[in-house]
Amino acid sequence: MTQGKIGVSTGDLFPIIKKFLYSDHEIFLREIISNAVDATRKLRVLANSGDFKEEIGNPRVTVKADKKAGTLTVSDNGIGMTRDEVERYINQIAFSGAEEFLQKYKDNAAAIIGHFGLGFYSAFMVSDRVEILTRSYRPDAAPVHWTCDGTPEYTLDDAEKETRGTDIIMHIADDEQDFLEDNKINELLEKYCKFLPVEITFGKKKEWKDGGYRDTTEDNIINDTNPAWTRKPADLKEADYTDFYHRLYPSARDPLFHIHLNVDYPFNLTGILYFPKIDNRLEIQKNKIQLYCNQVYVTDTVEGIVPDYLTLLHGVIDSPDIPLNVSRSYLQSDRNVKKISSHITKKVTDSLTDIFNASRVDYEAKWDDLKVFFQYGILSDEKFNERAKAIFLYKNTDGKYFTGDEYENLVKPNQTDKEGKIVHLYATDPLEQYTYIQKAKDKGYDVLLLGGQLDPHFINHVEHENPSRRFLRVDADVIDKLVPKNDAPSTTWSVIDRHDATSILTPLLRADGASYNVNFESLGDAQEPLTVTRSEFARRMKEMSAMNPTMSFYGAMDDHYTLVVNTDHRLANTLLADAQSALADALAPVRAAIDAANARKADIDALNKDKKEEEIPQVDKDRSLEIDKELDDLNHQEDDILATYGKESKLAGQLVDLALLANGLLKGESLARFVKRSFDLI
């Protein structure tokens, strides 16, 4: 028997492994099984080269849990180790500068393990004691038994073992006993080992028998040793790609299409990327790409390996040039990783362009699911923007698709305003904005459908890149002002007429979380008497703020609408005339008092016209203040008379409610009152 100390120049190794990898302690099983797989594959290499002449048999790795003994064992029938190799690879982890390195990286044990190949020692994260029982493939090698209790001391004895290979026997610590449960082990094997290139077995397959699941005699092989991404595209059918996708994501719908990656220079990269049906739910769908290193699972957080917008894709990337234990700083600085990222971006855009050119019909059929991916990429990556904008599609309310150039050529003749800008009209909800869409179509305009999550940001981007284009939602203004060709004709209503109408209508427009102002336009008798519009800028900023915390100022603002009164419409004129006639007697004394007060104030202002503030007599200042208060009271009286009339006028209520209804703003009690009033009027 040999006793000794593990050759590391500090006693800090085991505490670091136990403490600082605690959050990732489940990776111990990945590390141990990966070592076993490597040992098995090395035997194949030796056999192929003629250095091992015996039968390999059935290469596999076996995982066995023994709750009674408290052990978890990983066994392989690979090359095994001699006594000298155990001394060299297990005991002698001393190296030049070890102590300095451990001190420097003691807060990142993953870096230690990844840098120095100490995957075996991850077993001590969950074990009180670890044993190695191994026999080398070499004919003259004797089996040996190594054991260590998590301190630098170890023992190394001769042992009995009939077959070549290695058993790693982990005595699981009391506070880690869940790693002896079948469900937990199956979970880890499925996560980390389901595509390893050597068969991994754990227990026996089960079948339903006599009211419960019973073990069969067949070994339970948990992995696919030859997954789709390791095979040649020529050897795969479309169904194979779909089946593999559902192996990765059992509950997902079929993907749109896939891209098979296969690069061997200047770096090694294989994989399959799928375009899922993402339905605009970015936050749910991100981080679905699984990163592997030689078929060993590493992570599904691939920021830094692929651009952020490509994290919307699903699938697998496998590269031996990316180590098992990656850190964000490593990914940001490694040249191979940057090359891989650039290649994936180019491969994706080239594939999309090929599909667009080869089958426009198929491309359009998938566009609604592709759109968010495109927008995310265009908004976040300049290179993707340059490559992809030519094949970005716009969809109109008739369900037709156009590239940007195609659509500009379509609408330019009829939708160029007086400033030379091409106006792209759009709707976000075809049902809610149906009335406005129909008005635009009646005018000969085309209307896009832009109701997606990223559309507000995207149209801002397009306007910035193309100053000659302008996007307006169809309810942003009255139809004649959406694409203004000439200056709008001025209204014939006087200042008093507009004041009276505003005072009558404004009280009918108050709503929770919204404010209104009233404008007057000469729109012709064919247009509605009243129309509700919403500022494009204010609405777009509010929508964008929902996704951008830095724009919270806009998100906190009340919704703001404009009630446009068509002063050419007979109903608007009828409402005004009826009100002024009915209120003439009530308004006359108030307005006479207002005129008299204004005259007195004008006299005072005339007397002090050329005087500085300090030269005006105090008595005149006091009289002006009294008149201002009087005018304020009189104006309130006037507005109250007009507002009371508006609240009691069925015509005023009906016209306002119809305008609100057309914009989807009439709800709850207000809608119920409108329905009742409509029946009364009938």
C-alpha positions as CSV (number, residue, x, y, z in Angstrom):
1,M,0.0,0.0,0.0
2,T,1.2,3.5,-0.8
3,Q,0.3,6.5,1.2
4,G,1.0,10.1,0.2
5,K,-0.2,13.6,-0.4
6,I,-1.8,14.8,-3.6
7,G,0.8,16.9,-5.4
8,V,-0.7,20.3,-5.2
9,S,1.2,23.1,-3.6
10,T,-1.7,24.4,-1.5
11,G,-4.3,22.8,0.7
12,D,-6.9,25.2,-0.7
13,L,-8.0,23.0,-3.6
14,F,-10.7,20.9,-1.9
15,P,-12.4,23.8,0.0
16,I,-12.5,25.8,-3.3
17,I,-14.1,22.9,-5.1
18,K,-16.6,22.3,-2.4
19,K,-17.5,25.9,-1.7
20,F,-17.2,27.9,-4.9
21,L,-18.8,25.4,-7.3
22,Y,-21.7,24.9,-5.0
23,S,-24.3,26.5,-7.3
24,D,-23.1,24.2,-10.1
25,H,-22.4,21.1,-8.1
26,E,-24.6,18.9,-10.3
27,I,-22.0,19.1,-13.1
28,F,-19.9,16.5,-11.2
29,L,-21.8,13.8,-13.0
30,R,-21.1,15.4,-16.4
31,E,-17.4,15.6,-15.6
32,I,-17.1,12.0,-14.3
33,I,-19.0,10.5,-17.2
34,S,-17.2,12.7,-19.8
35,N,-13.9,11.2,-18.5
36,A,-15.3,7.7,-18.8
37,V,-16.4,8.4,-22.3
38,D,-13.0,9.8,-23.2
39,A,-11.3,6.6,-21.8
40,T,-13.7,4.5,-23.9
41,R,-13.1,6.4,-27.1
42,K,-9.3,6.3,-26.6
43,L,-9.5,2.5,-26.6
44,R,-11.2,2.6,-30.0
45,V,-8.4,4.8,-31.3
46,L,-5.8,2.3,-30.0
47,A,-7.8,-0.5,-31.6
48,N,-8.0,1.3,-35.0
49,S,-4.3,2.0,-34.9
50,G,-3.4,-1.6,-34.1
51,D,-2.0,-0.8,-30.7
52,F,-4.8,-2.7,-29.0
53,K,-5.4,-6.1,-30.5
54,E,-8.0,-7.7,-28.3
55,E,-11.8,-7.5,-28.8
56,I,-13.2,-4.1,-27.7
57,G,-16.6,-5.7,-26.9
58,N,-19.5,-3.4,-26.3
59,P,-18.0,0.0,-25.2
60,R,-20.3,1.6,-22.7
61,V,-20.4,3.6,-19.5
62,T,-22.6,2.4,-16.6
63,V,-24.0,4.5,-13.8
64,K,-25.2,2.7,-10.7
65,A,-26.7,4.0,-7.4
66,D,-26.6,2.1,-4.2
67,K,-28.7,3.8,-1.5
68,K,-27.8,1.3,1.1
69,A,-24.1,1.8,0.7
70,G,-24.5,5.5,-0.1
71,T,-22.5,5.3,-3.2
72,L,-22.8,6.4,-6.8
73,T,-20.6,4.5,-9.2
74,V,-19.6,5.4,-12.8
75,S,-17.9,2.5,-14.6
76,D,-16.3,2.2,-18.1
77,N,-14.6,-0.5,-20.0
78,G,-12.1,1.9,-21.6
79,I,-8.3,2.1,-21.4
80,G,-8.0,2.1,-17.6
81,M,-4.9,3.3,-15.8
82,T,-1.7,1.8,-14.5
83,R,-0.3,2.6,-11.1
84,D,2.1,5.1,-12.7
85,E,-0.8,6.8,-14.6
86,V,-2.8,7.1,-11.4
87,E,0.2,8.8,-9.8
88,R,0.7,11.1,-12.8
89,Y,-2.9,12.0,-13.6
90,I,-4.7,11.8,-10.3
91,N,-2.1,12.5,-7.6
92,Q,0.3,14.9,-9.4
93,I,-1.9,17.9,-10.0
94,A,1.1,20.0,-8.8
95,F,2.3,22.5,-11.4
96,S,4.4,25.6,-11.7
97,G,2.6,28.6,-10.2
98,A,-0.3,26.5,-8.8
99,E,-0.5,28.3,-5.6
100,E,-0.6,31.7,-7.3
101,F,-3.3,30.5,-9.7
102,L,-5.5,29.1,-7.0
103,Q,-5.3,32.3,-5.0
104,K,-6.1,34.3,-8.1
105,Y,-9.1,32.2,-9.2
106,K,-10.3,30.9,-5.9
107,D,-13.7,32.7,-6.4
108,N,-14.1,30.9,-9.8
109,A,-13.5,27.2,-9.3
110,A,-15.0,26.5,-12.8
111,A,-12.0,28.3,-14.2
112,I,-9.6,26.1,-12.2
113,I,-11.3,22.9,-13.4
114,G,-11.6,24.1,-17.0
115,H,-8.0,25.3,-17.1
116,F,-6.3,22.3,-15.6
117,G,-8.6,19.4,-16.5
118,L,-9.5,18.7,-12.9
119,G,-13.0,17.4,-13.8
120,F,-12.4,14.3,-11.7
121,Y,-12.1,16.4,-8.6
122,S,-15.6,17.8,-9.1
123,A,-16.7,14.5,-7.5
124,F,-15.7,16.0,-4.1
125,M,-18.4,18.6,-4.4
126,V,-20.9,15.9,-3.4
127,S,-18.8,13.2,-1.9
128,D,-17.1,12.6,1.5
129,R,-14.9,10.0,0.0
130,V,-14.0,8.9,-3.6
131,E,-12.5,5.7,-4.8
132,I,-10.9,4.7,-8.1
133,L,-10.7,1.0,-9.0
134,T,-8.9,0.7,-12.3
135,R,-7.1,-1.8,-14.6
136,S,-5.2,-0.7,-17.7
137,Y,-5.7,-2.2,-21.1
138,R,-2.0,-3.0,-21.1
139,P,-1.5,-6.8,-20.7
140,D,1.1,-6.6,-17.9
141,A,-0.7,-4.0,-15.9
142,A,-2.0,-4.8,-12.4
143,P,-5.3,-3.3,-11.1
144,V,-5.0,-0.6,-8.4
145,H,-7.3,1.0,-5.9
146,W,-7.0,4.7,-5.0
147,T,-9.0,6.4,-2.3
148,C,-9.2,9.9,-0.8
149,D,-11.5,11.5,1.8
150,G,-11.3,15.1,0.4
151,T,-8.0,16.0,2.0
152,P,-4.6,16.0,0.3
153,E,-3.9,12.5,1.8
154,Y,-4.7,9.5,-0.3
155,T,-3.9,5.7,-0.4
156,L,-3.0,3.6,-3.4
157,D,-3.2,-0.2,-3.1
158,D,-3.0,-3.2,-5.3
159,A,-6.5,-4.5,-6.1
160,E,-8.5,-7.2,-7.8
161,K,-10.3,-6.4,-11.0
162,E,-10.9,-8.9,-13.8
163,T,-11.7,-6.5,-16.6
164,R,-10.1,-3.4,-18.0
165,G,-11.5,0.0,-17.3
166,T,-12.2,2.3,-14.4
167,D,-14.8,2.5,-11.6
168,I,-15.3,5.8,-9.9
169,I,-17.0,5.2,-6.6
170,M,-18.4,8.3,-4.9
171,H,-19.5,8.1,-1.3
172,I,-22.2,10.7,-1.4
173,A,-22.2,13.2,1.5
174,D,-25.2,13.2,3.9
175,D,-26.4,16.6,2.7
176,E,-26.3,15.5,-1.0
177,Q,-28.3,12.3,-0.7
178,D,-30.7,13.4,-3.5
179,F,-28.0,12.4,-5.9
180,L,-28.7,8.8,-5.1
181,E,-32.4,9.1,-6.2
182,D,-33.2,7.5,-9.5
183,N,-35.3,10.5,-10.6
184,K,-32.5,13.0,-9.9
185,I,-29.9,10.8,-11.7
186,N,-32.2,10.4,-14.7
187,E,-32.7,14.2,-14.8
188,L,-28.9,14.9,-14.8
189,L,-28.2,12.2,-17.4
190,E,-31.0,13.5,-19.7
191,K,-29.6,17.1,-19.3
192,Y,-25.9,16.5,-19.7
193,C,-25.4,13.1,-21.3
194,K,-28.3,12.4,-23.7
195,F,-26.1,12.8,-26.9
196,L,-22.7,11.4,-25.7
197,P,-21.0,9.2,-28.3
198,V,-20.7,6.2,-26.1
199,E,-23.7,4.3,-24.6
200,I,-24.6,5.4,-21.1
201,T,-26.7,2.9,-19.1
202,F,-28.5,3.4,-15.9
203,G,-30.5,0.6,-14.5
204,K,-33.0,-1.4,-16.6
205,K,-35.9,-0.4,-18.8
206,K,-39.3,-0.5,-17.1
207,E,-42.6,-1.8,-18.2
208,W,-46.1,-1.6,-16.8
209,K,-47.0,-4.9,-15.1
210,D,-49.3,-5.9,-12.3
211,G,-50.4,-2.4,-11.6
212,G,-46.9,-0.8,-11.5
213,Y,-43.7,-0.3,-13.4
214,R,-41.3,-3.2,-13.2
215,D,-37.7,-3.6,-14.3
216,T,-37.1,-5.7,-17.5
217,T,-33.9,-7.5,-18.4
218,E,-33.0,-4.9,-21.0
219,D,-30.4,-2.2,-20.1
220,N,-31.7,1.3,-20.0
221,I,-29.6,3.3,-22.5
222,I,-30.3,6.9,-21.9
223,N,-28.4,8.5,-24.8
224,D,-28.4,8.8,-28.6
225,T,-24.8,8.2,-29.6
226,N,-25.3,9.4,-33.2
227,P,-27.5,12.6,-33.0
228,A,-28.6,14.3,-36.1
229,W,-26.0,17.1,-36.0
230,T,-23.1,14.6,-36.1
231,R,-24.4,13.1,-39.4
232,K,-24.1,14.4,-42.9
233,P,-27.0,16.4,-44.3
234,A,-27.2,14.0,-47.3
235,D,-27.9,11.2,-44.9
236,L,-30.9,13.0,-43.3
237,K,-34.4,13.5,-44.4
238,E,-36.7,16.3,-43.3
239,A,-38.5,14.0,-40.9
240,D,-35.1,13.3,-39.2
241,Y,-34.6,17.0,-38.5
242,T,-38.2,17.3,-37.2
243,D,-37.8,14.2,-35.0
244,F,-34.5,15.6,-33.6
245,Y,-36.2,18.9,-32.9
246,H,-38.8,17.2,-30.8
247,R,-36.2,15.2,-29.0
248,L,-34.8,18.6,-27.9
249,Y,-38.1,20.3,-27.3
250,P,-40.8,17.6,-26.7
251,S,-43.8,20.0,-26.3
252,A,-42.9,22.4,-29.1
253,R,-44.7,22.9,-32.4
254,D,-42.9,21.9,-35.6
255,P,-40.2,24.4,-36.5
256,L,-40.4,26.5,-39.7
257,F,-37.1,25.2,-41.1
258,H,-33.5,24.4,-40.1
259,I,-29.9,25.3,-40.9
260,H,-27.3,22.5,-40.7
261,L,-23.9,23.8,-39.6
262,N,-20.7,21.9,-40.6
263,V,-17.4,23.7,-40.5
264,D,-13.9,22.2,-40.1
265,Y,-11.7,25.2,-41.0
266,P,-10.5,27.6,-39.5
267,F,-12.4,26.2,-36.5
268,N,-14.5,23.1,-35.8
269,L,-18.3,23.7,-35.6
270,T,-21.3,21.4,-36.2
271,G,-24.9,21.8,-35.2
272,I,-28.4,22.4,-36.3
273,L,-30.3,25.6,-35.8
274,Y,-34.1,25.8,-36.1
275,F,-36.4,28.7,-36.7
276,P,-39.3,28.2,-34.2
277,K,-42.7,29.6,-34.4
278,I,-42.0,32.4,-31.9
279,D,-45.3,34.2,-31.9
280,N,-43.8,37.5,-30.8
281,R,-43.0,36.2,-27.3
282,L,-39.3,37.1,-27.2
283,E,-38.9,36.7,-23.4
284,I,-40.2,33.1,-23.5
285,Q,-38.3,31.9,-26.5
286,K,-34.8,33.1,-25.8
287,N,-31.9,30.9,-24.7
288,K,-33.1,27.7,-26.4
289,I,-29.8,26.9,-28.2
290,Q,-27.9,24.2,-26.5
291,L,-24.1,24.3,-26.5
292,Y,-22.1,21.1,-26.6
293,C,-18.4,20.3,-26.6
294,N,-17.8,17.0,-28.4
295,Q,-21.4,16.0,-27.7
296,V,-21.1,16.9,-24.0
297,Y,-23.7,19.4,-22.9
298,V,-22.3,22.7,-21.6
299,T,-25.0,25.3,-21.4
300,D,-28.1,26.7,-23.0
301,T,-27.0,30.3,-22.3
302,V,-25.1,31.1,-25.5
303,E,-24.8,34.9,-25.4
304,G,-21.4,35.7,-26.7
305,I,-21.3,32.7,-29.0
306,V,-24.1,33.8,-31.1
307,P,-25.4,37.4,-31.5
308,D,-28.2,38.3,-29.1
309,Y,-31.0,38.2,-31.8
310,L,-29.9,34.7,-32.8
311,T,-30.8,33.5,-29.3
312,L,-34.3,33.4,-30.6
313,L,-33.4,30.3,-32.6
314,H,-33.5,26.8,-31.2
315,G,-31.1,23.9,-31.7
316,V,-27.6,22.7,-31.0
317,I,-24.1,24.1,-31.5
318,D,-21.2,21.7,-30.9
319,S,-17.6,22.9,-31.0
320,P,-14.4,21.5,-29.4
321,D,-12.9,24.9,-29.8
322,I,-15.2,26.1,-27.0
323,P,-14.2,24.6,-23.6
324,L,-16.6,22.9,-21.3
325,N,-16.3,25.6,-18.6
326,V,-16.9,28.9,-20.4
327,S,-17.0,32.3,-18.8
328,R,-18.5,35.5,-20.2
329,S,-15.1,37.2,-20.2
330,Y,-13.6,34.2,-22.2
331,L,-16.3,34.4,-24.8
332,Q,-15.9,38.1,-25.2
333,S,-12.2,37.8,-25.9
334,D,-11.6,34.5,-27.6
335,R,-10.9,34.8,-31.3
336,N,-12.4,31.4,-32.3
337,V,-15.6,32.3,-30.6
338,K,-15.8,35.6,-32.5
339,K,-15.2,33.7,-35.8
340,I,-17.9,31.2,-34.9
341,S,-20.3,34.0,-34.1
342,S,-19.6,35.7,-37.5
343,H,-20.0,32.4,-39.4
344,I,-23.3,31.6,-37.8
345,T,-24.6,35.1,-38.6
346,K,-23.6,34.8,-42.3
347,K,-24.9,31.2,-42.5
348,V,-28.3,32.3,-41.2
349,T,-28.7,35.3,-43.5
350,D,-27.4,33.3,-46.5
351,S,-29.9,30.5,-45.8
352,L,-32.8,33.0,-45.5
353,T,-31.8,34.7,-48.7
354,D,-31.7,31.3,-50.5
355,I,-35.2,30.5,-49.3
356,F,-36.5,33.9,-50.4
357,N,-35.0,33.5,-53.8
358,A,-35.9,29.8,-54.3
359,S,-39.5,29.9,-53.1
360,R,-41.1,33.3,-52.4
361,V,-44.5,31.6,-51.7
362,D,-43.0,29.4,-49.0
363,Y,-41.1,32.3,-47.6
364,E,-44.3,34.4,-47.3
365,A,-46.1,31.5,-45.7
366,K,-43.6,31.5,-42.9
367,W,-43.1,35.3,-42.7
368,D,-45.5,36.0,-39.8
369,D,-43.3,33.8,-37.6
370,L,-40.0,35.1,-39.0
371,K,-40.9,38.8,-38.7
372,V,-40.0,39.3,-35.0
373,F,-36.7,37.5,-35.5
374,F,-35.9,39.8,-38.5
375,Q,-36.9,42.9,-36.6
376,Y,-34.8,41.9,-33.5
377,G,-31.8,41.3,-35.7
378,I,-32.2,44.5,-37.8
379,L,-32.6,46.6,-34.7
380,S,-29.6,45.1,-32.8
381,D,-27.0,44.2,-35.4
382,E,-25.8,46.5,-38.2
383,K,-24.3,43.6,-40.3
384,F,-27.6,41.7,-40.2
385,N,-29.5,44.8,-41.0
386,E,-27.4,45.3,-44.2
387,R,-27.8,41.7,-45.3
388,A,-31.5,41.2,-44.3
389,K,-33.4,44.4,-45.1
390,A,-33.7,43.5,-48.7
391,I,-35.7,40.4,-47.8
392,F,-37.7,41.9,-45.0
393,L,-41.4,41.8,-45.9
394,Y,-44.3,44.1,-45.1
395,K,-47.8,42.7,-44.9
396,N,-50.8,44.7,-45.7
397,T,-54.4,44.4,-44.3
398,D,-55.3,42.4,-47.4
399,G,-52.7,39.7,-46.5
400,K,-50.3,40.6,-49.3
401,Y,-46.5,40.7,-48.8
402,F,-44.0,43.2,-50.2
403,T,-40.3,44.0,-49.8
404,G,-39.5,47.6,-48.8
405,D,-38.7,48.6,-52.4
406,E,-41.8,46.8,-53.7
407,Y,-44.1,48.6,-51.3
408,E,-42.5,52.0,-51.9
409,N,-43.1,51.6,-55.6
410,L,-46.7,50.6,-54.9
411,V,-47.7,53.5,-52.7
412,K,-45.5,56.3,-54.0
413,P,-47.8,57.6,-56.7
414,N,-50.8,58.0,-54.4
415,Q,-49.3,58.3,-50.9
416,T,-46.6,61.0,-51.4
417,D,-47.5,64.1,-49.3
418,K,-46.9,67.8,-50.2
419,E,-43.4,67.6,-48.6
420,G,-42.4,64.8,-50.9
421,K,-42.5,62.1,-48.1
422,I,-43.9,58.7,-48.9
423,V,-46.5,58.0,-46.2
424,H,-46.9,54.4,-45.1
425,L,-50.3,54.0,-43.4
426,Y,-50.7,51.2,-41.0
427,A,-53.1,49.6,-38.6
428,T,-52.3,47.6,-35.4
429,D,-55.7,45.9,-35.0
430,P,-57.8,45.4,-38.2
431,L,-61.0,44.9,-36.3
432,E,-60.7,47.8,-33.9
433,Q,-59.5,50.1,-36.6
434,Y,-61.8,48.8,-39.3
435,T,-63.6,52.1,-39.9
436,Y,-60.3,54.0,-40.4
437,I,-58.9,51.3,-42.6
438,Q,-61.9,51.4,-44.9
439,K,-61.7,55.2,-45.1
440,A,-58.1,54.9,-46.3
441,K,-59.0,52.2,-48.8
442,D,-61.9,54.3,-50.1
443,K,-59.3,57.1,-50.7
444,G,-57.2,54.7,-52.7
445,Y,-54.6,54.2,-50.0
446,D,-53.0,50.9,-49.0
447,V,-52.7,50.0,-45.3
448,L,-50.0,47.9,-43.7
449,L,-50.5,45.6,-40.7
450,L,-48.0,46.5,-38.0
451,G,-49.3,45.3,-34.7
452,G,-46.3,43.3,-33.4
453,Q,-44.2,43.7,-30.3
454,L,-41.2,45.4,-32.0
455,D,-43.1,47.3,-34.7
456,P,-42.9,50.7,-33.0
457,H,-39.2,50.4,-32.6
458,F,-38.8,49.0,-36.1
459,I,-40.7,51.8,-37.9
460,N,-38.6,54.4,-36.0
461,H,-35.5,52.6,-37.3
462,V,-36.8,52.6,-40.9
463,E,-37.7,56.3,-40.7
464,H,-34.3,57.1,-39.4
465,E,-32.6,55.2,-42.2
466,N,-35.0,56.6,-44.9
467,P,-36.0,60.2,-44.1
468,S,-38.2,60.2,-47.2
469,R,-40.6,57.7,-45.5
470,R,-43.1,58.4,-42.8
471,F,-45.3,55.9,-40.9
472,L,-48.7,56.9,-39.7
473,R,-51.4,54.8,-38.1
474,V,-54.7,55.2,-39.8
475,D,-56.3,56.8,-36.8
476,A,-53.5,59.4,-36.3
477,D,-55.5,62.1,-38.1
478,V,-58.6,62.6,-40.2
479,I,-58.3,60.9,-43.6
480,D,-57.7,64.1,-45.6
481,K,-54.7,65.0,-43.4
482,L,-53.0,61.6,-43.3
483,V,-51.4,62.2,-46.7
484,P,-51.9,66.0,-47.1
485,K,-51.4,67.1,-50.7
486,N,-52.3,70.8,-50.1
487,D,-52.9,73.1,-47.2
488,A,-56.2,72.3,-45.6
489,P,-59.0,74.8,-46.1
490,S,-59.8,77.0,-43.1
491,T,-63.1,76.6,-41.2
492,T,-65.9,79.1,-41.5
493,W,-66.8,78.9,-37.9
494,S,-66.0,81.9,-35.8
495,V,-64.1,82.1,-32.6
496,I,-67.3,82.1,-30.6
497,D,-68.7,79.2,-32.6
498,R,-65.6,77.1,-31.8
499,H,-65.6,78.1,-28.2
500,D,-69.3,77.1,-27.8
501,A,-68.8,73.8,-29.5
502,T,-65.7,73.0,-27.4
503,S,-67.6,73.8,-24.2
504,I,-70.5,71.6,-25.2
505,L,-68.4,68.6,-26.3
506,T,-65.5,68.6,-23.9
507,P,-67.4,67.3,-20.8
508,L,-68.6,64.4,-22.8
509,L,-65.0,63.3,-23.5
510,R,-63.6,62.8,-20.1
511,A,-62.4,59.3,-19.5
512,D,-60.1,57.6,-16.9
513,G,-56.5,57.7,-18.0
514,A,-57.1,59.8,-21.1
515,S,-57.3,63.5,-22.1
516,Y,-58.8,65.2,-25.1
517,N,-58.6,68.4,-27.0
518,V,-61.0,69.7,-29.7
519,N,-60.0,70.8,-33.2
520,F,-62.0,72.2,-36.0
521,E,-61.5,71.3,-39.7
522,S,-63.3,71.9,-42.9
523,L,-63.5,68.4,-44.3
524,G,-66.6,68.4,-46.5
525,D,-70.0,67.1,-45.8
526,A,-69.0,63.5,-47.0
527,Q,-66.8,63.0,-43.9
528,E,-68.1,62.2,-40.4
529,P,-69.2,65.1,-38.2
530,L,-66.9,64.1,-35.4
531,T,-63.8,61.9,-35.5
532,V,-61.4,60.9,-32.7
533,T,-57.7,60.7,-33.6
534,R,-54.5,60.0,-31.6
535,S,-51.1,61.6,-32.1
536,E,-48.7,59.3,-33.9
537,F,-45.7,60.5,-31.9
538,A,-47.3,60.3,-28.5
539,R,-48.9,56.9,-29.1
540,R,-45.7,55.4,-30.6
541,M,-43.5,56.7,-27.8
542,K,-45.9,55.2,-25.2
543,E,-45.8,51.8,-27.0
544,M,-42.0,51.9,-27.2
545,S,-41.7,52.7,-23.5
546,A,-43.4,49.4,-22.7
547,M,-40.3,47.6,-23.8
548,N,-37.7,50.2,-22.9
549,P,-37.3,51.3,-19.3
550,T,-35.3,54.4,-20.3
551,M,-38.5,55.7,-21.9
552,S,-40.6,55.4,-18.7
553,F,-41.4,59.1,-18.9
554,Y,-43.6,58.4,-22.0
555,G,-45.1,55.4,-20.4
556,A,-46.3,57.4,-17.4
557,M,-48.1,60.0,-19.6
558,D,-51.9,59.9,-20.0
559,D,-53.3,58.8,-23.3
560,H,-54.1,61.9,-25.4
561,Y,-56.7,62.1,-28.1
562,T,-58.1,64.8,-30.4
563,L,-61.8,65.2,-31.3
564,V,-61.9,66.7,-34.7
565,V,-65.1,68.6,-35.5
566,N,-66.0,68.7,-39.2
567,T,-67.4,72.2,-39.6
568,D,-68.8,71.3,-43.0
569,H,-71.1,68.6,-41.8
570,R,-74.8,69.4,-41.4
571,L,-75.0,67.5,-38.1
572,A,-72.2,69.5,-36.6
573,N,-73.8,72.8,-37.8
574,T,-77.2,71.6,-36.5
575,L,-75.8,70.9,-33.1
576,L,-74.1,74.3,-32.9
577,A,-77.2,76.2,-34.2
578,D,-79.6,74.4,-31.9
579,A,-77.4,75.1,-28.9
580,Q,-76.9,78.7,-29.6
581,S,-80.6,79.2,-30.3
582,A,-81.7,77.3,-27.1
583,L,-79.2,79.1,-24.9
584,A,-79.5,82.6,-26.4
585,D,-81.5,84.0,-23.5
586,A,-79.3,82.3,-20.8
587,L,-76.1,83.4,-22.4
588,A,-77.0,86.9,-23.3
589,P,-76.7,88.6,-19.9
590,V,-73.5,86.6,-19.1
591,R,-71.8,87.6,-22.4
592,A,-73.0,91.2,-21.9
593,A,-71.3,91.2,-18.5
594,I,-68.2,89.7,-20.0
595,D,-68.1,92.4,-22.7
596,A,-68.6,95.1,-20.1
597,A,-65.8,93.7,-17.9
598,N,-63.4,93.4,-20.9
599,A,-64.2,97.0,-21.8
600,R,-63.4,98.2,-18.3
601,K,-60.2,96.3,-18.3
602,A,-59.3,97.7,-21.7
603,D,-59.8,101.2,-20.4
604,I,-57.4,100.6,-17.5
605,D,-54.8,99.0,-19.8
606,A,-55.1,102.1,-22.1
607,L,-54.5,104.5,-19.3
608,N,-51.3,102.7,-18.3
609,K,-50.2,101.6,-21.7
610,D,-46.7,103.2,-21.7
611,K,-46.0,102.9,-18.0
612,K,-43.5,100.6,-16.3
613,E,-44.9,98.1,-13.8
614,E,-43.8,100.2,-10.8
615,E,-45.4,103.4,-12.3
616,I,-48.9,101.9,-12.5
617,P,-51.1,103.2,-9.6
618,Q,-52.0,100.5,-7.1
619,V,-55.6,101.4,-7.4
620,D,-55.5,100.4,-11.1
621,K,-53.7,97.2,-10.3
622,D,-56.4,96.3,-7.7
623,R,-59.2,97.1,-10.2
624,S,-57.5,94.9,-12.8
625,L,-57.3,92.0,-10.4
626,E,-61.0,92.4,-9.4
627,I,-62.0,92.4,-13.1
628,D,-59.9,89.3,-13.8
629,K,-61.7,87.5,-11.0
630,E,-65.0,88.7,-12.3
631,L,-64.2,87.5,-15.8
632,D,-63.1,84.1,-14.5
633,D,-66.4,83.7,-12.7
634,L,-68.4,84.8,-15.8
635,N,-66.4,82.5,-18.1
636,H,-67.2,79.6,-15.7
637,Q,-70.9,80.5,-15.8
638,E,-70.8,80.6,-19.6
639,D,-69.0,77.2,-19.8
640,D,-71.4,75.7,-17.2
641,I,-74.4,76.7,-19.3
642,L,-72.9,75.2,-22.5
643,A,-71.7,72.1,-20.7
644,T,-75.1,71.4,-19.1
645,Y,-76.7,71.7,-22.5
646,G,-74.1,69.2,-24.0
647,K,-74.8,66.7,-21.2
648,E,-78.5,66.9,-21.8
649,S,-78.4,66.9,-25.7
650,K,-79.0,63.5,-27.2
651,L,-77.5,64.7,-30.5
652,A,-74.3,65.8,-28.8
653,G,-74.0,62.6,-26.8
654,Q,-74.8,60.5,-29.9
655,L,-72.2,62.2,-32.1
656,V,-69.5,62.0,-29.5
657,D,-70.2,58.4,-28.6
658,L,-70.2,57.4,-32.3
659,A,-66.8,59.0,-32.7
660,L,-65.5,57.2,-29.6
661,L,-67.1,53.9,-30.7
662,A,-65.3,54.1,-34.1
663,N,-62.0,54.3,-32.2
664,G,-62.8,51.5,-29.7
665,L,-62.9,53.9,-26.9
666,L,-66.6,53.5,-25.8
667,K,-66.8,50.9,-23.1
668,G,-68.6,50.0,-19.9
669,E,-71.3,52.3,-18.6
670,S,-70.7,54.8,-21.5
671,L,-71.4,52.0,-24.0
672,A,-74.6,51.0,-22.2
673,R,-75.8,54.6,-22.2
674,F,-75.1,54.8,-25.9
675,V,-77.1,51.7,-26.6
676,K,-80.1,52.9,-24.6
677,R,-80.0,56.4,-26.2
678,S,-79.8,54.8,-29.7
679,F,-83.0,52.9,-29.0
680,D,-84.7,56.0,-27.7
681,L,-83.8,57.9,-30.8
682,I,-85.1,55.1,-33.0
